[in-house]
Amino acid sequence: MDLRQMTTSTVDEAVGRSHRADPVTGAAGGPAGNARLTAWTGAVLFVLLAVEGVTILDIRGLITWHVVVGVLLIPPALLKTASTGWRIVRYYTGSGPYRKAGPPPTPLRVIGPLVVVATFAVLASGVALVLIGPEASRHPLLGMGGRGLDAVTVHKATFVVWLLVTAPHVLGRLVPALRLMAPSRAAAVPGGSWRGGVILLTLAVAAVAAVIVLGAVGPWQFLGGGDH
């Protein structure tokens, strides 16, 4: 496939003019069920990320919300990585239904690993900031160009990288995900209760983790978030 064909197929799928035909197999729905689990988990992440984006507008005043939502993001991010990872493994190990469904467009396959790495880099660096506290977070980790690179700067840098690689991923998958989430399509794929249960369990784990981390937010609240 040449560059023009690849671009056309990617755009067509992104805007809903074409879509992969995911076979329905087994009690969990096979590729079709996997696609819907990924889509719903992505929707949860999309909402949480929108809220997190609002907290960035007033990071000093909303530092507690920023931290809580950041921790809430981790379990759904792990679930989405697991669901897409399962599809990748099944495809490359020769599973008939997953081979029939086919891979995502090449550009999304290329940036996919970058999205995963950048996502967990920004989340991990954010959790690290909470755990080490505002004072230690400003101590240089290493020198670069005569200037110290501290943990706050690392978190900001990972966020910028995450934004650059995630934006095209979201644009490419938003419409297909909305199609998969349509009620008329859900009824034809078994395993809906199982998928809903997995997502609810993931959110419960996220809530518990957020409550645990809340105890470490105190120093950041006192400093009003500093320059984070």
N, CA and C atoms as a LAMMPS dump frame, in Angstrom:
ITEM: TIMESTEP
0
ITEM: NUMBER OF ATOMS
684
ITEM: BOX BOUNDS ff ff ff
-5.0000000000000000e+02 5.0000000000000000e+02
-5.0000000000000000e+02 5.0000000000000000e+02
-5.0000000000000000e+02 5.0000000000000000e+02
ITEM: ATOMS id mol type element x y z
1 1 1 N 0.85 -1.199 0
2 1 2 C 0 0 0
3 1 3 C 0.884 1.246 0
4 2 1 N 0.654 2.154 -0.964
5 2 2 C 1.461 3.361 -1.015
6 2 3 C 0.941 4.395 -0.021
7 3 1 N 1.671 5.509 0.092
8 3 2 C 1.344 6.529 1.082
9 3 3 C -0.055 7.102 0.877
10 4 1 N -0.419 7.33 -0.393
11 4 2 C -1.742 7.912 -0.665
12 4 3 C -2.855 6.969 -0.241
13 5 1 N -2.714 5.688 -0.586
14 5 2 C -3.73 4.715 -0.192
15 5 3 C -3.819 4.584 1.323
16 6 1 N -2.663 4.58 1.976
17 6 2 C -2.623 4.454 3.424
18 6 3 C -3.319 5.644 4.086
19 7 1 N -3.048 6.842 3.563
20 7 2 C -3.678 8.044 4.116
21 7 3 C -5.182 8.007 3.909
22 8 1 N -5.596 7.607 2.713
23 8 2 C -7.026 7.555 2.408
24 8 3 C -7.753 6.558 3.304
25 9 1 N -7.181 5.377 3.478
26 9 2 C -7.829 4.355 4.302
27 9 3 C -7.889 4.792 5.763
28 10 1 N -6.85 5.479 6.217
29 10 2 C -6.831 5.962 7.601
30 10 3 C -7.907 7.009 7.823
31 11 1 N -8.022 7.949 6.898
32 11 2 C -9.031 9.005 7.012
33 11 3 C -10.433 8.418 6.9
34 12 1 N -10.63 7.489 5.972
35 12 2 C -11.944 6.882 5.791
36 12 3 C -12.424 6.202 7.075
37 13 1 N -11.525 5.485 7.737
38 13 2 C -11.92 4.832 8.984
39 13 3 C -12.122 5.859 10.094
40 14 1 N -11.311 6.899 10.117
41 14 2 C -11.406 7.911 11.171
42 14 3 C -12.727 8.664 11.117
43 15 1 N -13.24 8.901 9.919
44 15 2 C -14.496 9.675 9.783
45 15 3 C -15.72 8.777 9.628
46 16 1 N -15.521 7.466 9.645
47 16 2 C -16.645 6.548 9.617
48 16 3 C -17.1 6.107 8.242
49 17 1 N -16.332 6.432 7.206
50 17 2 C -16.727 5.987 5.862
51 17 3 C -16.455 4.499 5.66
52 18 1 N -15.539 3.955 6.427
53 18 2 C -15.269 2.52 6.39
54 18 3 C -14.978 2.062 7.811
55 19 1 N -15.097 0.762 8.027
56 19 2 C -14.811 0.247 9.362
57 19 3 C -14.443 -1.23 9.26
58 20 1 N -13.737 -1.702 10.28
59 20 2 C -13.375 -3.103 10.319
60 20 3 C -14.58 -3.946 10.717
61 21 1 N -14.73 -5.076 10.061
62 21 2 C -15.812 -6.004 10.403
63 21 3 C -15.282 -6.983 11.444
64 22 1 N -15.577 -6.727 12.712
65 22 2 C -15.087 -7.579 13.791
66 22 3 C -15.99 -8.792 13.961
67 23 1 N -15.467 -10.001 13.777
68 23 2 C -16.284 -11.204 13.972
69 23 3 C -16.774 -11.326 15.41
70 24 1 N -17.955 -11.879 15.569
71 24 2 C -18.525 -12.146 16.893
72 24 3 C -18.349 -13.626 17.182
73 25 1 N -17.577 -13.952 18.196
74 25 2 C -17.321 -15.353 18.539
75 25 3 C -17.31 -15.523 20.055
76 26 1 N -17.743 -16.682 20.519
77 26 2 C -17.657 -17.022 21.937
78 26 3 C -18.587 -16.207 22.827
79 27 1 N -18.553 -16.537 24.12
80 27 2 C -19.437 -15.893 25.089
81 27 3 C -19.073 -14.438 25.338
82 28 1 N -17.795 -14.089 25.122
83 28 2 C -17.356 -12.711 25.36
84 28 3 C -17.409 -11.851 24.107
85 29 1 N -17.767 -12.454 22.966
86 29 2 C -17.914 -11.68 21.738
87 29 3 C -16.713 -11.665 20.829
88 30 1 N -15.59 -12.257 21.24
89 30 2 C -14.406 -12.301 20.384
90 30 3 C -13.905 -10.915 20.018
91 31 1 N -13.453 -10.726 18.777
92 31 2 C -12.95 -9.411 18.353
93 31 3 C -13.979 -8.296 18.516
94 32 1 N -15.261 -8.594 18.27
95 32 2 C -16.301 -7.58 18.418
96 32 3 C -16.443 -7.147 19.875
97 33 1 N -16.401 -8.116 20.787
98 33 2 C -16.477 -7.792 22.203
99 33 3 C -15.25 -7.037 22.666
100 34 1 N -14.1 -7.446 22.184
101 34 2 C -12.857 -6.755 22.533
102 34 3 C -12.89 -5.303 22.068
103 35 1 N -13.385 -5.083 20.855
104 35 2 C -13.446 -3.73 20.32
105 35 3 C -14.362 -2.848 21.161
106 36 1 N -15.468 -3.423 21.639
107 36 2 C -16.396 -2.634 22.451
108 36 3 C -15.839 -2.354 23.839
109 37 1 N -15.132 -3.307 24.42
110 37 2 C -14.483 -3.054 25.707
111 37 3 C -13.468 -1.925 25.579
112 38 1 N -12.694 -1.956 24.5
113 38 2 C -11.707 -0.901 24.262
114 38 3 C -12.385 0.451 24.054
115 39 1 N -13.485 0.452 23.306
116 39 2 C -14.189 1.703 23.026
117 39 3 C -14.765 2.316 24.298
118 40 1 N -15.408 1.509 25.136
119 40 2 C -16.006 2.033 26.361
120 40 3 C -14.942 2.487 27.35
121 41 1 N -13.847 1.741 27.413
122 41 2 C -12.76 2.163 28.294
123 41 3 C -12.149 3.464 27.802
124 42 1 N -12.033 3.59 26.478
125 42 2 C -11.544 4.837 25.909
126 42 3 C -12.467 6.004 26.235
127 43 1 N -13.787 5.741 26.254
128 43 2 C -14.744 6.797 26.591
129 43 3 C -14.561 7.266 28.035
130 44 1 N -14.335 6.312 28.933
131 44 2 C -14.073 6.662 30.335
132 44 3 C -12.818 7.521 30.436
133 45 1 N -11.773 7.116 29.73
134 45 2 C -10.531 7.889 29.733
135 45 3 C -10.744 9.28 29.146
136 46 1 N -11.529 9.368 28.094
137 46 2 C -11.779 10.656 27.445
138 46 3 C -12.428 11.633 28.421
139 47 1 N -13.426 11.162 29.173
140 47 2 C -14.112 12.025 30.142
141 47 3 C -13.158 12.447 31.256
142 48 1 N -12.413 11.495 31.795
143 48 2 C -11.486 11.815 32.876
144 48 3 C -10.393 12.777 32.405
145 49 1 N -9.922 12.581 31.186
146 49 2 C -8.894 13.476 30.648
147 49 3 C -9.447 14.883 30.429
148 50 1 N -10.714 14.982 30.051
149 50 2 C -11.328 16.303 29.896
150 50 3 C -11.374 17.026 31.241
151 51 1 N -11.741 16.29 32.293
152 51 2 C -11.761 16.883 33.635
153 51 3 C -10.35 17.28 34.058
154 52 1 N -9.393 16.414 33.783
155 52 2 C -7.996 16.717 34.13
156 52 3 C -7.526 17.958 33.39
157 53 1 N -7.96 18.115 32.147
158 53 2 C -7.59 19.306 31.386
159 53 3 C -8.127 20.578 32.023
160 54 1 N -9.334 20.51 32.589
161 54 2 C -9.907 21.671 33.265
162 54 3 C -9.072 22.048 34.484
163 55 1 N -8.581 21.06 35.221
164 55 2 C -7.78 21.361 36.416
165 55 3 C -6.472 22.058 36.063
166 56 1 N -5.958 21.806 34.865
167 56 2 C -4.711 22.447 34.453
168 56 3 C -4.894 23.957 34.304
169 57 1 N -6.117 24.387 34.028
170 57 2 C -6.383 25.812 33.853
171 57 3 C -6.164 26.59 35.151
172 58 1 N -6.312 25.915 36.298
173 58 2 C -6.065 26.546 37.599
174 58 3 C -5.394 25.515 38.495
175 59 1 N -4.164 25.179 38.146
176 59 2 C -3.494 24.069 38.822
177 59 3 C -3.275 24.339 40.298
178 60 1 N -3.069 25.591 40.671
179 60 2 C -2.857 25.904 42.08
180 60 3 C -4.134 25.726 42.89
181 61 1 N -5.232 26.24 42.366
182 61 2 C -6.484 26.131 43.099
183 61 3 C -7.109 24.749 43.038
184 62 1 N -6.802 23.987 41.983
185 62 2 C -7.431 22.68 41.779
186 62 3 C -6.424 21.533 41.886
187 63 1 N -5.36 21.743 42.645
188 63 2 C -4.308 20.728 42.721
189 63 3 C -4.83 19.393 43.258
190 64 1 N -5.747 19.447 44.243
191 64 2 C -6.285 18.195 44.792
192 64 3 C -7.052 17.424 43.719
193 65 1 N -7.902 18.137 42.971
194 65 2 C -8.635 17.49 41.885
195 65 3 C -7.686 16.972 40.812
196 66 1 N -6.644 17.723 40.544
197 66 2 C -5.664 17.31 39.536
198 66 3 C -5.036 15.968 39.909
199 67 1 N -4.678 15.846 41.164
200 67 2 C -4.051 14.603 41.627
201 67 3 C -5.059 13.46 41.637
202 68 1 N -6.249 13.72 42.167
203 68 2 C -7.272 12.667 42.259
204 68 3 C -7.628 12.126 40.883
205 69 1 N -7.892 13.018 39.936
206 69 2 C -8.259 12.573 38.588
207 69 3 C -7.081 11.863 37.928
208 70 1 N -5.863 12.359 38.18
209 70 2 C -4.682 11.704 37.624
210 70 3 C -4.565 10.256 38.076
211 71 1 N -4.855 10.008 39.356
212 71 2 C -4.803 8.638 39.876
213 71 3 C -5.975 7.818 39.328
214 72 1 N -7.14 8.441 39.196
215 72 2 C -8.29 7.742 38.63
216 72 3 C -8.013 7.257 37.211
217 73 1 N -7.14 7.95 36.499
218 73 2 C -6.835 7.593 35.114
219 73 3 C -6.031 6.29 34.999
220 74 1 N -5.295 5.952 36.022
221 74 2 C -4.332 4.85 35.891
222 74 3 C -4.996 3.496 35.635
223 75 1 N -5.965 3.037 36.456
224 75 2 C -6.581 1.728 36.176
225 75 3 C -7.267 1.646 34.807
226 76 1 N -8.063 2.66 34.377
227 76 2 C -8.627 2.562 33.023
228 76 3 C -7.557 2.541 31.934
229 77 1 N -6.461 3.274 32.142
230 77 2 C -5.374 3.249 31.159
231 77 3 C -4.767 1.856 31.077
232 78 1 N -4.636 1.199 32.226
233 78 2 C -4.113 -0.174 32.237
234 78 3 C -5.085 -1.123 31.538
235 79 1 N -6.389 -0.929 31.773
236 79 2 C -7.387 -1.798 31.138
237 79 3 C -7.377 -1.617 29.628
238 80 1 N -7.31 -0.386 29.167
239 80 2 C -7.3 -0.148 27.717
240 80 3 C -6.036 -0.727 27.084
241 81 1 N -4.919 -0.598 27.778
242 81 2 C -3.678 -1.188 27.269
243 81 3 C -3.79 -2.707 27.195
244 82 1 N -4.422 -3.29 28.206
245 82 2 C -4.59 -4.749 28.228
246 82 3 C -5.514 -5.214 27.103
247 83 1 N -6.61 -4.487 26.867
248 83 2 C -7.555 -4.915 25.837
249 83 3 C -6.954 -4.781 24.441
250 84 1 N -6.242 -3.687 24.189
251 84 2 C -5.593 -3.542 22.884
252 84 3 C -4.419 -4.505 22.758
253 85 1 N -3.718 -4.727 23.857
254 85 2 C -2.601 -5.676 23.833
255 85 3 C -3.069 -7.089 23.529
256 86 1 N -4.219 -7.471 24.1
257 86 2 C -4.793 -8.788 23.827
258 86 3 C -5.107 -8.94 22.341
259 87 1 N -5.669 -7.896 21.759
260 87 2 C -6.007 -7.948 20.336
261 87 3 C -4.736 -8.095 19.491
262 88 1 N -3.694 -7.364 19.861
263 88 2 C -2.432 -7.447 19.12
264 88 3 C -1.841 -8.849 19.201
265 89 1 N -1.826 -9.396 20.421
266 89 2 C -1.264 -10.742 20.614
267 89 3 C -2.051 -11.771 19.817
268 90 1 N -3.371 -11.69 19.875
269 90 2 C -4.197 -12.651 19.16
270 90 3 C -4.013 -12.527 17.645
271 91 1 N -3.844 -11.306 17.163
272 91 2 C -3.656 -11.095 15.731
273 91 3 C -2.327 -11.692 15.266
274 92 1 N -1.256 -11.383 15.997
275 92 2 C 0.072 -11.827 15.556
276 92 3 C 0.383 -13.276 15.897
277 93 1 N -0.457 -13.906 16.726
278 93 2 C -0.281 -15.341 16.968
279 93 3 C -1.179 -16.177 16.07
280 94 1 N -1.871 -15.51 15.138
281 94 2 C -2.597 -16.237 14.108
282 94 3 C -4.016 -16.64 14.435
283 95 1 N -4.665 -15.991 15.401
284 95 2 C -6.06 -16.309 15.709
285 95 3 C -6.935 -15.96 14.505
286 96 1 N -7.728 -16.931 14.042
287 96 2 C -8.546 -16.725 12.855
288 96 3 C -9.457 -15.508 12.907
289 97 1 N -10.296 -15.379 13.951
290 97 2 C -11.211 -14.231 14.003
291 97 3 C -10.473 -12.885 14.04
292 98 1 N -9.369 -12.828 14.778
293 98 2 C -8.638 -11.558 14.865
294 98 3 C -7.886 -11.263 13.57
295 99 1 N -7.411 -12.301 12.894
296 99 2 C -6.785 -12.094 11.59
297 99 3 C -7.817 -11.615 10.578
298 100 1 N -9.024 -12.16 10.674
299 100 2 C -10.088 -11.746 9.766
300 100 3 C -10.484 -10.282 10.009
301 101 1 N -10.504 -9.883 11.274
302 101 2 C -10.846 -8.494 11.601
303 101 3 C -9.802 -7.536 11.06
304 102 1 N -8.554 -7.959 11.077
305 102 2 C -7.485 -7.13 10.536
306 102 3 C -6.944 -6.122 11.541
307 103 1 N -5.818 -5.523 11.216
308 103 2 C -5.187 -4.552 12.112
309 103 3 C -5.765 -3.16 11.898
310 104 1 N -5.479 -2.237 12.812
311 104 2 C -5.887 -0.842 12.594
312 104 3 C -5.035 -0.221 11.491
313 105 1 N -5.39 0.979 11.031
314 105 2 C -4.584 1.635 10.004
315 105 3 C -3.119 1.766 10.436
316 106 1 N -2.222 1.696 9.463
317 106 2 C -0.784 1.712 9.754
318 106 3 C -0.34 2.895 10.604
319 107 1 N -0.77 4.135 10.338
320 107 2 C -0.329 5.251 11.19
321 107 3 C -0.693 5.052 12.66
322 108 1 N -1.87 4.491 12.919
323 108 2 C -2.269 4.26 14.302
324 108 3 C -1.462 3.127 14.926
325 109 1 N -1.085 2.146 14.116
326 109 2 C -0.223 1.082 14.633
327 109 3 C 1.151 1.619 15
328 110 1 N 1.624 2.609 14.241
329 110 2 C 2.949 3.179 14.499
330 110 3 C 2.946 4.009 15.778
331 111 1 N 1.912 4.851 15.951
332 111 2 C 1.907 5.729 17.121
333 111 3 C 1.348 5.044 18.363
334 112 1 N 0.712 3.891 18.195
335 112 2 C 0.117 3.191 19.334
336 112 3 C 1.086 2.957 20.482
337 113 1 N 2.263 2.342 20.212
338 113 2 C 3.223 2.134 21.304
339 113 3 C 3.685 3.442 21.933
340 114 1 N 3.798 4.503 21.116
341 114 2 C 4.205 5.804 21.652
342 114 3 C 3.147 6.358 22.599
343 115 1 N 1.876 6.154 22.252
344 115 2 C 0.787 6.608 23.115
345 115 3 C 0.852 5.896 24.467
346 116 1 N 1.083 4.589 24.443
347 116 2 C 1.149 3.807 25.676
348 116 3 C 2.307 4.281 26.552
349 117 1 N 3.486 4.402 25.949
350 117 2 C 4.666 4.812 26.723
351 117 3 C 4.487 6.224 27.282
352 118 1 N 4.006 7.139 26.452
353 118 2 C 3.825 8.519 26.897
354 118 3 C 2.765 8.62 27.987
355 119 1 N 1.688 7.838 27.858
356 119 2 C 0.617 7.87 28.859
357 119 3 C 1.135 7.468 30.224
358 120 1 N 1.844 6.349 30.278
359 120 2 C 2.322 5.885 31.574
360 120 3 C 3.499 6.711 32.087
361 121 1 N 4.213 7.367 31.185
362 121 2 C 5.283 8.263 31.618
363 121 3 C 4.706 9.475 32.336
364 122 1 N 3.662 10.069 31.767
365 122 2 C 3.077 11.253 32.397
366 122 3 C 2.345 10.884 33.689
367 123 1 N 1.673 9.729 33.713
368 123 2 C 0.986 9.31 34.931
369 123 3 C 1.98 8.941 36.032
370 124 1 N 3.018 8.205 35.672
371 124 2 C 4.011 7.796 36.666
372 124 3 C 4.776 8.993 37.225
373 125 1 N 5.129 9.936 36.359
374 125 2 C 5.849 11.112 36.836
375 125 3 C 4.958 11.964 37.732
376 126 1 N 3.649 11.994 37.45
377 126 2 C 2.726 12.737 38.299
378 126 3 C 2.599 12.103 39.673
379 127 1 N 2.464 10.778 39.721
380 127 2 C 2.394 10.078 41.006
381 127 3 C 3.693 10.27 41.781
382 128 1 N 4.814 10.248 41.076
383 128 2 C 6.106 10.448 41.736
384 128 3 C 6.168 11.822 42.395
385 129 1 N 5.63 12.846 41.724
386 129 2 C 5.614 14.185 42.309
387 129 3 C 4.843 14.2 43.622
388 130 1 N 3.709 13.534 43.649
389 130 2 C 2.896 13.505 44.863
390 130 3 C 3.646 12.803 45.993
391 131 1 N 4.293 11.701 45.661
392 131 2 C 4.945 10.893 46.685
393 131 3 C 6.197 11.558 47.253
394 132 1 N 6.975 12.247 46.414
395 132 2 C 8.218 12.844 46.917
396 132 3 C 7.995 14.231 47.504
397 133 1 N 6.854 14.861 47.187
398 133 2 C 6.543 16.157 47.763
399 133 3 C 7.092 17.316 46.959
400 134 1 N 6.565 18.525 47.216
401 134 2 C 6.953 19.692 46.42
402 134 3 C 8.406 20.11 46.572
403 135 1 N 8.965 19.944 47.759
404 135 2 C 10.347 20.384 47.946
405 135 3 C 11.324 19.508 47.173
406 136 1 N 11.209 18.187 47.356
407 136 2 C 12.118 17.269 46.661
408 136 3 C 11.894 17.295 45.155
409 137 1 N 10.69 17.621 44.718
410 137 2 C 10.393 17.611 43.286
411 137 3 C 11.133 18.711 42.544
412 138 1 N 11.672 19.687 43.267
413 138 2 C 12.389 20.787 42.623
414 138 3 C 13.91 20.62 42.7
415 139 1 N 14.348 19.527 43.305
416 139 2 C 15.782 19.238 43.332
417 139 3 C 16.205 18.673 41.979
418 140 1 N 17.279 19.185 41.404
419 140 2 C 17.721 18.695 40.079
420 140 3 C 17.992 17.197 40.094
421 141 1 N 17.433 16.512 39.104
422 141 2 C 17.704 15.086 38.944
423 141 3 C 18.978 14.86 38.153
424 142 1 N 19.23 15.754 37.184
425 142 2 C 20.443 15.695 36.386
426 142 3 C 20.628 17.043 35.708
427 143 1 N 21.862 17.329 35.325
428 143 2 C 22.163 18.591 34.665
429 143 3 C 21.994 18.471 33.168
430 144 1 N 21.498 19.538 32.554
431 144 2 C 21.319 19.531 31.106
432 144 3 C 21.505 20.963 30.605
433 145 1 N 22.558 21.186 29.827
434 145 2 C 22.807 22.513 29.279
435 145 3 C 23.053 23.557 30.34
436 146 1 N 23.677 23.121 31.435
437 146 2 C 23.968 24.056 32.506
438 146 3 C 22.788 24.276 33.447
439 147 1 N 21.672 23.625 33.21
440 147 2 C 20.508 23.778 34.062
441 147 3 C 20.084 22.422 34.617
442 148 1 N 19.549 22.449 35.829
443 148 2 C 19.103 21.217 36.449
444 148 3 C 17.729 20.809 35.942
445 149 1 N 17.543 19.532 35.731
446 149 2 C 16.258 18.992 35.284
447 149 3 C 15.589 18.341 36.479
448 150 1 N 14.529 18.974 36.99
449 150 2 C 13.869 18.44 38.182
450 150 3 C 12.633 17.616 37.802
451 151 1 N 12.005 17.028 38.827
452 151 2 C 10.868 16.126 38.598
453 151 3 C 9.665 16.86 38.022
454 152 1 N 9.473 18.134 38.412
455 152 2 C 8.361 18.911 37.867
456 152 3 C 8.538 19.106 36.365
457 153 1 N 9.775 19.422 35.962
458 153 2 C 10.059 19.623 34.539
459 153 3 C 9.85 18.329 33.757
460 154 1 N 10.249 17.207 34.349
461 154 2 C 10.049 15.91 33.695
462 154 3 C 8.555 15.658 33.465
463 155 1 N 7.737 15.956 34.478
464 155 2 C 6.29 15.748 34.347
465 155 3 C 5.713 16.631 33.242
466 156 1 N 6.148 17.874 33.192
467 156 2 C 5.662 18.785 32.15
468 156 3 C 6.084 18.297 30.762
469 157 1 N 7.332 17.843 30.661
470 157 2 C 7.843 17.388 29.362
471 157 3 C 7.107 16.143 28.884
472 158 1 N 6.842 15.202 29.796
473 158 2 C 6.12 13.991 29.399
474 158 3 C 4.691 14.33 28.98
475 159 1 N 4.114 15.349 29.614
476 159 2 C 2.766 15.763 29.223
477 159 3 C 2.749 16.304 27.797
478 160 1 N 3.739 17.112 27.456
479 160 2 C 3.805 17.678 26.099
480 160 3 C 3.944 16.559 25.072
481 161 1 N 4.823 15.596 25.347
482 161 2 C 5.01 14.467 24.438
483 161 3 C 3.714 13.671 24.325
484 162 1 N 3.076 13.425 25.465
485 162 2 C 1.808 12.682 25.468
486 162 3 C 0.765 13.382 24.617
487 163 1 N 0.667 14.697 24.753
488 163 2 C -0.334 15.452 23.995
489 163 3 C -0.088 15.341 22.493
490 164 1 N 1.173 15.398 22.095
491 164 2 C 1.514 15.351 20.669
492 164 3 C 1.182 14.006 20.04
493 165 1 N 1.403 12.922 20.774
494 165 2 C 1.163 11.595 20.187
495 165 3 C -0.271 11.12 20.386
496 166 1 N -0.94 11.636 21.421
497 166 2 C -2.293 11.175 21.714
498 166 3 C -3.342 11.882 20.87
499 167 1 N -3.107 13.145 20.527
500 167 2 C -4.084 13.899 19.739
501 167 3 C -4.443 13.188 18.433
502 168 1 N -3.472 12.758 17.606
503 168 2 C -3.849 12.045 16.377
504 168 3 C -4.505 10.692 16.653
505 169 1 N -4.111 10.056 17.752
506 169 2 C -4.735 8.777 18.111
507 169 3 C -6.223 8.98 18.405
508 170 1 N -6.554 10.01 19.18
509 170 2 C -7.947 10.292 19.514
510 170 3 C -8.734 10.658 18.261
511 171 1 N -8.154 11.492 17.415
512 171 2 C -8.835 11.883 16.185
513 171 3 C -9.12 10.671 15.294
514 172 1 N -8.194 9.72 15.296
515 172 2 C -8.354 8.552 14.446
516 172 3 C -9.324 7.517 14.983
517 173 1 N -9.566 7.53 16.305
518 173 2 C -10.396 6.479 16.901
519 173 3 C -11.717 6.966 17.459
520 174 1 N -11.944 8.27 17.52
521 174 2 C -13.147 8.79 18.165
522 174 3 C -14.426 8.336 17.475
523 175 1 N -14.537 8.576 16.169
524 175 2 C -15.754 8.198 15.445
525 175 3 C -15.961 6.681 15.447
526 176 1 N -14.933 5.874 15.148
527 176 2 C -15.138 4.422 15.225
528 176 3 C -15.591 3.953 16.6
529 177 1 N -15.058 4.576 17.66
530 177 2 C -15.461 4.185 19.012
531 177 3 C -16.92 4.529 19.263
532 178 1 N -17.355 5.69 18.825
533 178 2 C -18.755 6.09 19.005
534 178 3 C -19.69 5.139 18.261
535 179 1 N -19.274 4.682 17.09
536 179 2 C -20.085 3.712 16.326
537 179 3 C -20.242 2.416 17.125
538 180 1 N -19.151 1.969 17.73
539 180 2 C -19.183 0.722 18.488
540 180 3 C -20.034 0.84 19.745
541 181 1 N -20.139 2.028 20.293
542 181 2 C -20.885 2.236 21.534
543 181 3 C -22.375 2.438 21.304
544 182 1 N -22.801 2.52 20.061
545 182 2 C -24.223 2.728 19.759
546 182 3 C -25.051 1.562 20.302
547 183 1 N -26.158 1.844 20.999
548 183 2 C -26.991 0.779 21.576
549 183 3 C -27.443 -0.257 20.55
550 184 1 N -27.715 0.162 19.331
551 184 2 C -28.191 -0.765 18.31
552 184 3 C -27.145 -1.808 17.95
553 185 1 N -25.891 -1.474 18.15
554 185 2 C -24.818 -2.414 17.831
555 185 3 C -24.457 -3.292 19.024
556 186 1 N -24.678 -2.795 20.238
557 186 2 C -24.268 -3.528 21.429
558 186 3 C -25.062 -4.815 21.624
559 187 1 N -26.366 -4.782 21.277
560 187 2 C -27.232 -5.931 21.534
561 187 3 C -26.808 -7.171 20.759
562 188 1 N -26.135 -6.992 19.648
563 188 2 C -25.771 -8.124 18.797
564 188 3 C -24.488 -8.817 19.251
565 189 1 N -23.816 -8.265 20.256
566 189 2 C -22.542 -8.81 20.705
567 189 3 C -22.684 -9.319 22.139
568 190 1 N -22.497 -10.622 22.358
569 190 2 C -22.618 -11.155 23.723
570 190 3 C -21.49 -10.646 24.616
571 191 1 N -21.685 -10.805 25.924
572 191 2 C -20.65 -10.425 26.887
573 191 3 C -20.766 -9.004 27.396
574 192 1 N -21.902 -8.348 27.113
575 192 2 C -22.054 -6.958 27.544
576 192 3 C -21.992 -6.806 29.056
577 193 1 N -22.626 -7.721 29.78
578 193 2 C -22.608 -7.659 31.244
579 193 3 C -21.194 -7.85 31.772
580 194 1 N -20.466 -8.761 31.155
581 194 2 C -19.077 -8.995 31.566
582 194 3 C -18.234 -7.758 31.335
583 195 1 N -18.387 -7.132 30.187
584 195 2 C -17.604 -5.932 29.89
585 195 3 C -17.957 -4.792 30.849
586 196 1 N -19.255 -4.632 31.117
587 196 2 C -19.663 -3.608 32.066
588 196 3 C -19.103 -3.865 33.45
589 197 1 N -19.093 -5.128 33.866
590 197 2 C -18.552 -5.473 35.177
591 197 3 C -17.066 -5.177 35.278
592 198 1 N -16.333 -5.465 34.219
593 198 2 C -14.893 -5.192 34.219
594 198 3 C -14.625 -3.695 34.348
595 199 1 N -15.395 -2.896 33.618
596 199 2 C -15.198 -1.447 33.678
597 199 3 C -15.565 -0.902 35.055
598 200 1 N -16.668 -1.392 35.643
599 200 2 C -17.061 -0.94 36.972
600 200 3 C -16.026 -1.338 38.016
601 201 1 N -15.493 -2.546 37.909
602 201 2 C -14.445 -2.985 38.837
603 201 3 C -13.206 -2.115 38.697
604 202 1 N -12.872 -1.771 37.465
605 202 2 C -11.71 -0.904 37.221
606 202 3 C -11.908 0.457 37.865
607 203 1 N -13.11 1.011 37.746
608 203 2 C -13.398 2.311 38.348
609 203 3 C -13.385 2.23 39.878
610 204 1 N -13.826 1.104 40.426
611 204 2 C -13.796 0.931 41.878
612 204 3 C -12.351 0.906 42.382
613 205 1 N -11.501 0.185 41.674
614 205 2 C -10.083 0.151 42.032
615 205 3 C -9.476 1.547 41.927
616 206 1 N -9.864 2.283 40.882
617 206 2 C -9.363 3.64 40.697
618 206 3 C -9.785 4.535 41.852
619 207 1 N -11.028 4.397 42.295
620 207 2 C -11.522 5.217 43.402
621 207 3 C -10.759 4.925 44.689
622 208 1 N -10.508 3.655 44.961
623 208 2 C -9.748 3.286 46.163
624 208 3 C -8.334 3.859 46.097
625 209 1 N -7.708 3.758 44.933
626 209 2 C -6.358 4.291 44.768
627 209 3 C -6.333 5.801 44.976
628 210 1 N -7.359 6.493 44.477
629 210 2 C -7.418 7.949 44.634
630 210 3 C -7.548 8.335 46.102
631 211 1 N -8.358 7.597 46.85
632 211 2 C -8.518 7.879 48.28
633 211 3 C -7.202 7.669 49.015
634 212 1 N -6.482 6.615 48.663
635 212 2 C -5.198 6.333 49.314
636 212 3 C -4.198 7.451 49.054
637 213 1 N -4.14 7.923 47.815
638 213 2 C -3.17 8.95 47.442
639 213 3 C -3.532 10.317 48.023
640 214 1 N -4.808 10.525 48.319
641 214 2 C -5.239 11.818 48.859
642 214 3 C -4.436 12.217 50.093
643 215 1 N -4.044 11.223 50.887
644 215 2 C -3.296 11.522 52.103
645 215 3 C -1.948 12.155 51.843
646 216 1 N -1.43 12.012 50.625
647 216 2 C -0.108 12.562 50.305
648 216 3 C -0.186 13.908 49.594
649 217 1 N -1.406 14.436 49.399
650 217 2 C -1.564 15.68 48.653
651 217 3 C -1.34 16.909 49.522
652 218 1 N -1.39 16.726 50.86
653 218 2 C -1.313 17.838 51.791
654 218 3 C -0.241 18.869 51.512
655 219 1 N 1.017 18.475 51.347
656 219 2 C 2.074 19.472 51.1
657 219 3 C 1.828 20.303 49.844
658 220 1 N 1.273 19.693 48.828
659 220 2 C 0.991 20.436 47.597
660 220 3 C -0.155 21.419 47.804
661 221 1 N -1.14 21.039 48.622
662 221 2 C -2.237 21.956 48.931
663 221 3 C -1.727 23.175 49.677
664 222 1 N -0.817 22.929 50.62
665 222 2 C -0.283 24.025 51.431
666 222 3 C 0.464 25.03 50.591
667 223 1 N 1.166 24.534 49.576
668 223 2 C 1.944 25.43 48.707
669 223 3 C 1.145 25.93 47.525
670 224 1 N -0.14 25.542 47.457
671 224 2 C -0.975 25.99 46.346
672 224 3 C -0.547 25.428 45.012
673 225 1 N 0.164 24.311 45.045
674 225 2 C 0.561 23.665 43.798
675 225 3 C 1.878 24.162 43.266
676 226 1 N 2.422 25.269 43.825
677 226 2 C 3.715 25.755 43.364
678 226 3 C 3.685 26.063 41.895
679 227 1 N 4.784 25.776 41.184
680 227 2 C 4.822 26.043 39.76
681 227 3 C 4.479 24.811 38.948
682 228 1 N 3.954 23.771 39.641
683 228 2 C 3.571 22.559 38.923
684 228 3 C 2.429 22.845 37.976
